[in-house]
Amino acid sequence: MFTTASPLEWLQIIPSTHPSFSTEIQRVLGPGVAANMGGILPCSVVLSNLGTEPLVAIGIRFQLRINGRLVRRNFFYHSFEHPERPVLGAGESSVFTPSRWHNDYFERARTSKQSGGGTDGSNSMMRGLASAEKIHVSIDLSIVPAGRAAGPDE
C-alpha cells in the first residue's frame, strides 16, 4: 500500500502506484534512465512544483513498513548557497526515493539529461526497500528564495 501527504497544494506527489507514474518518470528522467531504475521503482515518487516560485529547500520523509518493522528515511535538500540553482524550480519535477544514493543519481540524470548507467551498487538495499508492505511519503517543509517556509515540519 502506498500513501502520500502533501499539505502544500502546489507540491504534487505522484507515487509508483499512480497510472501516470511511468509517463512522468520518463518525462523527468528520460527513457534511458527510467529503464535502469530497477528495484527502487516501487518505492519512488515524482514530486512536481506546481507553484510559481522555485524551492531552495525541501524536506521529504519516507516511512516504510518492511517485515513488520518501521523504517524512516528523512531527507533535507537545499541550495541556500546557490539560490539561482533551486532544488525544484517552478513548474519542474524530480524523482525521490528512500535512498540518498539513488536520489543523487536521479538528480544528476535529471539536470544533465544523461541517459547512461545503471543503479548498481546497492542491490540488497533495493530488494529490502522494494519488499515494503506499506510506504508513506510526506513533504515536511519547503522554502522559497525569499525565505518563506511552508509545511508541517514534523
C-alpha positions as MATLAB code, in Angstrom:
seq = 'MFTTASPLEWLQIIPSTHPSFSTEIQRVLGPGVAANMGGILPCSVVLSNLGTEPLVAIGIRFQLRINGRLVRRNFFYHSFEHPERPVLGAGESSVFTPSRWHNDYFERARTSKQSGGGTDGSNSMMRGLASAEKIHVSIDLSIVPAGRAAGPDE';
ca = [
       0.000    0.000    0.000;
       1.362    3.429   -0.992;
       0.098    6.657    0.583;
       1.253   10.259    0.234;
       0.671   13.516    2.078;
       1.415   16.991    0.821;
      -0.249   19.700    2.884;
       1.029   22.153    0.290;
      -1.328   22.301   -2.671;
       1.441   23.429   -5.025;
       3.531   20.297   -4.400;
       2.144   17.214   -6.116;
       3.382   13.739   -5.175;
       2.864   11.028   -7.793;
       3.548    7.560   -6.306;
       4.597    4.500   -8.282;
       1.042    3.160   -7.985;
      -0.464    6.119   -9.891;
      -1.496    5.455  -13.546;
       0.623    8.365  -14.856;
       3.763    7.418  -12.894;
       5.562    5.628  -15.736;
       4.935    8.511  -18.131;
       6.101   11.062  -15.538;
       9.291    9.123  -14.740;
      10.206    9.008  -18.429;
       9.392   12.706  -18.850;
      11.533   13.742  -15.877;
      14.495   11.369  -16.305;
      14.334   10.309  -19.932;
      13.657    6.778  -21.127;
      17.260    5.571  -20.721;
      17.494    6.386  -17.027;
      13.919    5.314  -16.299;
      14.695    1.886  -17.777;
      17.590    1.497  -15.295;
      15.632    2.251  -12.126;
      15.478   -1.417  -11.195;
      14.163   -2.419   -7.786;
      13.923    1.135   -6.445;
      10.997    1.928   -8.785;
       8.179    0.652   -6.486;
       9.388    2.964   -3.673;
       9.803    6.055   -5.844;
       7.722    9.191   -6.281;
       7.697   12.072   -8.724;
       7.448   15.403   -6.926;
       6.174   18.337   -9.007;
       6.357   22.014   -8.065;
       3.090   23.372   -9.456;
       3.696   26.755   -7.843;
       5.095   29.969   -9.283;
       8.202   30.156   -7.076;
      11.260   27.910   -7.061;
      12.132   25.941   -3.921;
      15.576   26.414   -2.400;
      14.883   23.761    0.236;
      12.619   20.781    0.690;
      12.155   18.203    3.426;
      10.744   14.856    2.323;
      10.031   11.842    4.546;
       9.667    8.184    3.591;
       8.151    5.753    6.088;
       8.237    2.111    5.041;
       6.916   -0.960    6.799;
       9.336   -3.793    5.977;
       8.825   -7.202    7.585;
       6.689   -5.566   10.272;
       9.387   -3.003   11.119;
       9.003    0.757   10.532;
      11.891    2.279    8.577;
      12.101    6.065    8.330;
      14.171    7.968    5.801;
      14.208   11.761    6.149;
      15.859   13.944    3.531;
      16.522   17.670    3.516;
      17.805   19.095    0.251;
      18.766   22.741   -0.091;
      20.540   25.174   -2.359;
      20.952   28.028    0.123;
      24.466   28.782   -1.144;
      23.209   28.882   -4.764;
      19.591   30.128   -4.849;
      19.933   30.600   -8.613;
      20.023   26.773   -8.825;
      16.899   25.795   -6.870;
      16.233   22.289   -5.601;
      12.987   22.327   -7.570;
      12.171   25.173   -9.931;
       8.667   26.449  -10.557;
       6.956   24.023  -12.931;
       9.689   21.387  -12.532;
       9.507   17.795  -11.340;
      12.059   15.481   -9.773;
      12.246   11.859   -8.634;
      12.707   10.936   -4.973;
      13.309    7.529   -3.396;
      14.097    6.318    0.148;
      17.761    6.018   -0.954;
      20.044    9.075   -0.917;
      22.370    7.384   -3.434;
      19.519    6.969   -5.909;
      18.186   10.471   -5.256;
      21.608   11.925   -6.085;
      21.928    9.720   -9.173;
      18.476   10.668  -10.475;
      19.055   14.367   -9.792;
      22.283   14.280  -11.840;
      20.401   12.489  -14.624;
      17.524   14.990  -14.481;
      19.701   18.090  -14.589;
      22.205   16.824  -17.155;
      19.690   14.810  -19.241;
      22.187   11.938  -19.437;
      20.732    8.529  -20.102;
      23.518    6.055  -19.457;
      24.428    3.926  -16.482;
      22.521    1.802  -14.091;
      21.628    1.824  -10.441;
      24.132   -0.814   -9.319;
      25.962   -0.969   -6.007;
      23.067   -1.391   -3.594;
      21.014   -4.317   -4.878;
      20.344   -5.866   -1.448;
      19.206   -2.488   -0.110;
      16.922   -2.049   -3.143;
      15.414   -5.504   -2.619;
      14.754   -4.659    1.026;
      13.054   -1.373    0.160;
      11.083   -2.955   -2.693;
       9.709   -5.567   -0.276;
       7.948   -2.874    1.814;
       4.380   -3.797    2.717;
       3.475   -0.139    3.230;
       5.063    3.104    2.010;
       4.085    6.607    3.108;
       5.752    9.708    1.641;
       5.189   13.197    3.009;
       6.510   16.701    2.483;
       7.568   18.243    5.780;
       8.962   21.576    4.657;
       9.508   23.777    1.628;
      11.375   27.083    1.458;
      11.359   29.686   -1.338;
      14.307   32.060   -2.076;
      12.770   34.943   -0.085;
      12.957   32.689    2.989;
       9.258   31.921    3.402;
       8.684   28.387    4.660;
       5.600   26.167    4.486;
       4.757   22.690    5.688;
       4.155   20.868    8.957;
       7.939   20.342    9.595;
       7.343   17.358   11.843;
];
